[in-house]
Amino acid sequence: MKIDFLRLLRYGIGGYLLIGGIIQLDYIVILMGAIMTLMAYFNVGCFGGQCAPNLPKNNNEKQSSIEDVSFDEVK
């Protein structure tokens, strides 16, 4: 299990919201804290741009090879 700064940050924010929601009996905050904590536990979700696609390092590289497509006219 890889632990990095953003994952620890998610744990911290989620735990803070979860404990604060339990103390204040605010169910929306409890739900938000639970979601944040589970996102950190399972390491899922887009937090801090971690789910951004990998862009090619060289602009000359083609992102995908598209072949010529022939179309037939339908009347």
Backbone torsions as a table, in degrees:
resi	resn	phi	psi	omega
1	MET	NA	118.7	-178.0
2	LYS	-82.6	125.8	178.6
3	ILE	-115.7	120.7	177.8
4	ASP	-127.1	-177.9	-175.0
5	PHE	-62.0	-45.2	-177.1
6	LEU	-66.7	-32.6	177.2
7	ARG	-68.3	-42.1	176.2
8	LEU	-64.4	-35.9	177.2
9	LEU	-63.9	-42.0	176.5
10	ARG	-62.0	-42.6	176.4
11	TYR	-59.2	-45.2	-178.2
12	GLY	-63.8	-48.2	179.8
13	ILE	-65.1	-43.9	179.4
14	GLY	-63.4	-43.5	178.3
15	GLY	-65.3	-40.3	178.0
16	TYR	-61.6	-46.9	178.8
17	LEU	-65.2	-41.0	-178.8
18	LEU	-63.8	-48.0	180.0
19	ILE	-67.5	-42.2	178.0
20	GLY	-63.1	-39.1	178.3
21	GLY	-68.3	-36.2	178.4
22	ILE	-68.6	-41.2	179.8
23	ILE	-64.1	-41.4	-176.4
24	GLN	-91.7	-2.1	-177.0
25	LEU	55.5	42.5	178.0
26	ASP	-103.1	107.6	-171.9
27	TYR	-70.5	-29.9	177.3
28	ILE	-66.6	-43.1	179.7
29	VAL	-68.6	-37.0	175.7
30	ILE	-60.8	-43.6	179.1
31	LEU	-63.1	-44.9	178.9
32	MET	-62.8	-42.2	178.5
33	GLY	-64.9	-39.9	178.3
34	ALA	-65.0	-40.9	179.4
35	ILE	-64.4	-45.4	179.5
36	MET	-62.6	-41.2	-179.6
37	THR	-67.5	-41.3	178.3
38	LEU	-68.1	-34.2	175.3
39	MET	-61.1	-40.6	178.9
40	ALA	-70.8	-40.0	-177.5
41	TYR	-64.6	-46.0	-178.3
42	PHE	-90.0	-5.4	179.4
43	ASN	56.6	51.3	178.3
44	VAL	-124.0	165.1	176.3
45	GLY	96.3	165.3	179.9
46	CYS	-100.1	101.5	179.1
47	PHE	-128.6	115.4	179.3
48	GLY	75.1	23.5	178.1
49	GLY	75.5	22.3	-178.5
50	GLN	-74.7	-14.5	-178.4
51	CYS	-102.5	11.9	178.9
52	ALA	-66.8	145.5	180.0
53	PRO	-68.9	151.2	177.0
54	ASN	-76.2	120.4	179.7
55	LEU	-89.2	147.7	178.6
56	PRO	-66.1	142.2	-178.3
57	LYS	-75.5	-28.3	-179.2
58	ASN	-107.7	127.1	-178.7
59	ASN	-70.5	-18.1	-179.6
60	ASN	-78.4	-16.0	179.5
61	GLU	-72.2	141.2	175.2
62	LYS	-82.5	137.2	179.5
63	GLN	-73.6	-34.3	176.1
64	SER	-152.2	147.9	178.7
65	SER	-93.6	117.9	-179.4
66	ILE	-108.6	123.2	178.8
67	GLU	-86.8	163.2	177.5
68	ASP	-66.5	135.1	-178.7
69	VAL	-113.8	132.1	177.1
70	SER	-103.0	137.1	-179.3
71	PHE	-114.7	144.3	174.6
72	ASP	-105.1	135.6	179.5
73	GLU	-80.2	130.3	179.1
74	VAL	-107.9	127.4	179.4
75	LYS	-112.5	NA	NA
